[in-house]
């Protein structure tokens, strides 16, 4: 079956997304976060990606998802305009909104660990190291018998400390990069994608028909 061509919606940004309208600002923040997680998730699920890159993008998707879910929950609680908009969406869209929040809640501990390993690098802790409880110390001991490599080239970008990937897997924990966690995260990401799709469709329907135009375009990545 030949896929349908994509639609391109064009507008003057100020006409479609007024800086003074809370809902327009929220939709803009949602669009920014959607683009970030879309980019990372496409890289994560692409075939033939090296293991070390898959681990990195997995941590990145998890981190984005955690922050997006937190922002969705906070905005819906603090802004009446946002809450009313979400409440007026079709039931499938509301269900996806709740699914995103539920997934983030169920995975709170795992998402926190993955986010921390991405944005807070392992640090040396004198007290814990003396007690043999430093996290990096433990991860290095668990990886001690694994093969490690360093790739060295002449130019920037050709140096790669491959052994560090083995250690970060131990640092995160084997269970955190297993299939079940990946599957659960992907369900949450897909619910987020569907919610964004329905939310923007509903938002555009609130605008005057003269505020934007719709045309067809070829597929994009």
C-alpha positions as CSV (number, residue, x, y, z in Angstrom):
1,X,0.0,0.0,0.0
2,X,1.4,3.4,-1.0
3,X,1.6,5.7,2.0
4,X,-0.3,8.9,1.9
5,X,1.8,12.0,1.5
6,X,2.4,14.2,4.5
7,X,0.5,17.4,5.2
8,X,2.4,20.6,5.6
9,X,0.7,23.3,7.7
10,X,2.0,26.8,7.0
11,X,1.3,30.0,9.0
12,X,2.7,33.2,10.4
13,X,3.9,32.0,13.9
14,X,2.4,35.0,15.6
15,X,-1.0,34.4,14.0
16,X,-1.2,30.7,15.0
17,X,0.8,30.8,18.3
18,X,0.3,34.0,20.2
19,X,3.0,34.7,22.8
20,X,0.3,36.1,25.1
21,X,-1.9,33.0,25.1
22,X,-1.0,30.4,27.7
23,X,-2.4,27.6,25.6
24,X,-0.3,28.7,22.6
25,X,2.8,28.8,24.8
26,X,2.1,25.3,26.2
27,X,1.5,23.9,22.7
28,X,4.9,25.5,21.6
29,X,6.6,23.9,24.6
30,X,5.0,20.6,23.7
31,X,6.2,20.9,20.1
32,X,9.8,21.6,21.2
33,X,9.8,18.5,23.5
34,X,8.2,16.3,20.9
35,X,10.9,17.2,18.3
36,X,13.6,16.3,20.8
37,X,12.2,12.9,21.7
38,X,11.3,12.2,18.1
39,X,14.9,12.8,17.0
40,X,16.3,10.6,19.7
41,X,13.8,7.8,19.3
42,X,14.3,7.6,15.5
43,X,18.1,7.1,16.2
44,X,17.4,4.6,18.9
45,X,15.2,2.3,16.8
46,X,17.2,2.6,13.5
47,X,18.7,-0.7,12.3
48,X,22.4,-1.4,12.5
49,X,23.2,1.2,15.2
50,X,26.3,0.3,17.3
51,X,25.5,-0.9,20.8
52,X,27.2,2.1,22.5
53,X,25.0,4.5,20.5
54,X,21.9,2.5,21.3
55,X,22.7,2.7,25.0
56,X,23.3,6.5,24.7
57,X,20.0,7.1,22.8
58,X,18.1,4.9,25.2
59,X,19.3,7.0,28.1
60,X,18.5,10.2,26.2
61,X,15.0,9.1,25.2
62,X,14.3,8.1,28.8
63,X,15.6,11.4,30.1
64,X,13.5,13.4,27.6
65,X,10.4,11.3,28.4
66,X,10.8,11.9,32.2
67,X,11.0,15.7,31.7
68,X,8.2,15.9,29.2
69,X,5.8,13.8,31.4
70,X,6.7,16.0,34.4
71,X,6.0,19.2,32.4
72,X,2.7,17.8,31.1
73,X,1.5,17.0,34.6
74,X,2.6,20.3,36.1
75,X,1.1,22.4,33.3
76,X,-2.3,20.6,33.5
77,X,-2.4,21.3,37.2
78,X,-1.3,24.9,37.2
79,X,-3.0,26.3,34.1
80,X,-6.8,26.2,33.8
81,X,-6.5,26.8,30.0
82,X,-4.4,23.7,29.6
83,X,-6.6,21.5,31.8
84,X,-9.7,22.6,30.0
85,X,-8.1,22.0,26.6
86,X,-7.0,18.5,27.6
87,X,-10.4,17.7,29.1
88,X,-12.1,18.7,25.8
89,X,-10.0,16.4,23.7
90,X,-11.5,13.1,22.3
91,X,-11.3,10.1,24.7
92,X,-8.4,8.4,22.9
93,X,-6.3,11.5,23.2
94,X,-7.2,11.9,26.9
95,X,-6.3,8.2,27.4
96,X,-2.9,8.7,25.8
97,X,-2.3,11.7,28.0
98,X,-3.0,9.6,31.1
99,X,-0.9,6.8,29.7
100,X,2.1,9.0,29.4
101,X,1.7,10.1,33.1
102,X,1.1,6.6,34.2
103,X,4.1,5.2,32.4
104,X,6.4,7.9,33.8
105,X,5.0,7.2,37.3
106,X,5.5,3.4,37.0
107,X,9.1,3.9,35.7
108,X,10.0,6.8,38.0
109,X,12.9,5.1,39.7
110,X,14.3,3.6,36.4
111,X,13.9,6.9,34.5
112,X,15.6,8.8,37.4
113,X,18.6,6.4,37.2
114,X,18.9,6.7,33.5
115,X,18.6,10.5,33.5
116,X,21.2,10.8,36.3
117,X,23.7,8.7,34.4
118,X,23.2,10.9,31.3
119,X,23.4,14.4,32.9
120,X,25.3,13.7,36.1
121,X,28.6,11.8,35.4
122,X,30.0,9.3,37.9
123,X,32.0,11.1,40.6
124,X,34.6,10.0,43.0
125,X,33.3,9.7,46.6
126,X,36.0,9.3,49.2
127,X,33.8,8.0,52.0
128,X,31.9,5.5,49.9
129,X,35.1,4.3,48.2
130,X,36.6,3.6,51.6
131,X,33.7,1.4,52.3
132,X,33.8,-0.2,48.9
133,X,30.4,1.4,48.1
134,X,31.2,4.0,45.5
135,X,28.9,3.4,42.4
136,X,31.7,3.8,39.8
137,X,34.0,1.6,41.8
138,X,31.3,-1.1,41.9
139,X,30.6,-0.8,38.2
140,X,34.3,-1.1,37.3
141,X,34.6,-4.2,39.5
142,X,31.6,-5.8,37.8
143,X,33.1,-5.0,34.4
144,X,36.7,-6.0,35.3
145,X,36.7,-9.3,33.4
146,X,35.0,-7.9,30.2
147,X,37.1,-7.1,27.2
148,X,37.7,-3.4,26.7
149,X,39.1,-1.3,23.8
150,X,40.1,2.2,23.0
151,X,40.0,3.4,19.4
152,X,42.6,6.0,18.5
153,X,42.8,8.1,15.3
154,X,44.6,11.2,14.1
155,X,41.6,13.5,14.1
156,X,38.9,14.7,16.4
157,X,36.0,12.3,16.5
158,X,38.2,9.3,15.7
159,X,39.1,8.6,19.4
160,X,36.6,6.3,21.1
161,X,36.8,4.9,24.6
162,X,34.8,1.8,24.0
163,X,35.5,0.3,27.4
164,X,33.6,3.1,29.1
165,X,30.4,1.8,27.5
166,X,30.8,-1.6,29.2
167,X,31.2,0.2,32.5
168,X,28.2,2.5,32.1
169,X,26.0,-0.6,31.4
170,X,27.2,-1.9,34.8
171,X,26.7,1.5,36.3
172,X,23.1,1.7,35.1
173,X,22.5,-2.0,35.8
174,X,21.8,-4.8,33.4
175,X,18.0,-4.8,34.2
176,X,17.7,-1.2,33.2
177,X,18.8,-1.8,29.6
178,X,16.8,-5.1,29.2
179,X,13.9,-5.6,26.7
180,X,11.0,-5.2,29.2
181,X,12.1,-1.7,30.2
182,X,12.7,-0.7,26.6
183,X,9.2,-2.0,25.6
184,X,7.6,-0.1,28.5
185,X,9.4,3.1,27.5
186,X,8.4,2.7,23.9
187,X,4.8,2.4,24.9
188,X,5.0,5.6,26.7
189,X,6.7,7.4,23.8
190,X,4.1,6.1,21.4
191,X,1.3,7.4,23.7
192,X,3.1,10.7,23.8
193,X,3.4,10.8,20.0
194,X,-0.4,10.1,19.6
195,X,-1.3,12.7,22.2
196,X,0.8,15.3,20.4
197,X,-0.9,14.5,17.1
198,X,-4.4,14.8,18.5
199,X,-3.6,17.9,20.5
200,X,-2.2,19.8,17.5
201,X,-5.1,18.7,15.4
202,X,-7.5,20.0,18.0
203,X,-5.6,23.2,18.5
204,X,-5.5,24.0,14.8
205,X,-9.3,23.5,14.7
206,X,-9.6,26.4,17.2
207,X,-7.9,28.8,14.9
208,X,-9.6,30.8,12.1
209,X,-9.3,29.0,8.8
210,X,-7.4,32.0,7.4
211,X,-4.6,31.6,10.0
212,X,-3.0,28.7,8.1
213,X,-2.8,26.8,4.9
214,X,-2.5,23.0,4.3
215,X,-0.6,21.4,1.4
216,X,0.9,18.0,0.7
217,X,4.6,17.1,0.7
218,X,6.9,14.1,0.4
219,X,7.8,12.0,3.4
220,X,10.3,13.4,5.9
221,X,12.7,11.5,8.2
